[in-house]
């Protein structure tokens, strides 16, 4: 299946956007209120989503951490098994005025994955959330 891809222009430096996508504080501010992320390649990012009293955990192996430039993860555990083995990549590029272009890709879904459309819609929300978090300090995490 085609990867889910987004490109955002964020009023914030690449270092600020990197912080948002690579640290516990950042991830809790725009994606999941209950999560933690290791600060090294090979470590884990673990997020927990409360879905009506049922906690859904997600675990990702951190494959790349290039400050101000790139973060890459591979999903190793998820309440939705179609995510396992998929990859998430955030690429950052400095833009004029101290701003950042963020290119996000979620790839590796198997053909016919039933959760693909729901996931694509979810990422639309979370892309708005990360932009708001970096620009205003307040995102809309799950």
N, C-alpha and C positions, 0 to 999 in steps of 0.2 A: 504494500500500500504506500501511497505517497506520504512523506513525512508531514507532520504538522509544523508549519513555519510561520514566524512572525518577525517583523522588523519594526522597532519602535525608536522614536527620537525622544530622548529623556533629558530634561533640564537637570543635569547633574554630571559630575566628572566620572570617568571610567572607574576610578577608585571607589566612589560612592556606589555605583551600580555593582561593582564586584563585591563590595561588602554586603549588599542586599541579596545577592544570589549565592553567597558562599559561607555565610556565618549564621549561627543560631539566631542571633538578634535580628538579622536581616530577614531570614526565612520566616520567622515568627511574625514579622511585621506585615508581610504581604501574602503568604501562602498558607501556612498552617500555624495556628496559635500554639501548638504543642509539638515542638520538634527540636532537634539538635543536630549539629553538623560538625564533624571532625575538621581539623585545620590542616590535614595532610592528605596527599594522594595515597590511595589504598585504604583510607579510613572510611567511615560510614556517615551518611546523612540519614537520620531516622525521623520520620514525620508521622504524627497520629492525628486522624480526623475523626471527630465525633459526629456520627451520622444517626441522629435520633436516639442517643444512648448506646449505640453500638460503635465501638472504637475500631476504626480501620487503620492498621499500620502500613506504612510504606517504608522500605529500606532501599537505599541506593549506595553503590560503591562509588567512591570519588575517584575518577579516572584522570582528571586534570584540574589543576589550580594554577593559573598563570595570572598573578595579580594585575588588575586593570585590563586584562585581555581576554581570558577564556576560563570557563568552568565546564567540566563534562562529567556526567554521571551515567551509571548503568543500573537499572532497576533489578534488584535481587529478591525482593519480597513485596507483595502487594495483595490487598484484599481482592483485587481484580487480576487474575492470573494472566490476562492478555498483556499487561504491562511488563511482566517479567522478561528480562532480556532487552527491553527497549532502552534507548539512550536519550538523554537530555543534554543539550549543549547550549550554553549561553556564550556568544562571542561579542566582545565589546570593542568599539572603535571610537577614538576621540573625534569629536565634531567641533565645529566652530563655537566660540563663546564658552568654552569649558563644558560643553554638553557631550552626550554620548549617543551613538547609534548602537542599539542592542539588537542582535540577530539571535533568535531562539529557534531551536529545532528539536522536536520530539520525533524520533525515528525508530524503525524496527518493528512496527506492527505487522503481524501476519495478515495475509490476504483474507478478507472477510471478517476481520475482528469486529465483533458486535459493539464494542465500546468505543470504537474510533470516533464516531460523530459526537458522542457525549464528551469524550476527552477533548476534541477540537473546540467544542463550545466552552468547556471549562477553562481551557487555556486563553480564550478571548477575555474572560473575566479576570484571570490572574495576570494577564499582560497589562490590563488597565490598573490592577491593584499594585503591581510592582512600580509602574510609572508614578502613581499617586504616592506610594511609599517613599520613593527617592525624592520626588519633588516637594512633598508637603510633610513628610514624616508620618503619614497615616495611610495605610493600605486597607484592603478589605480581605483579610485572611479568612479561611474557612472557619 
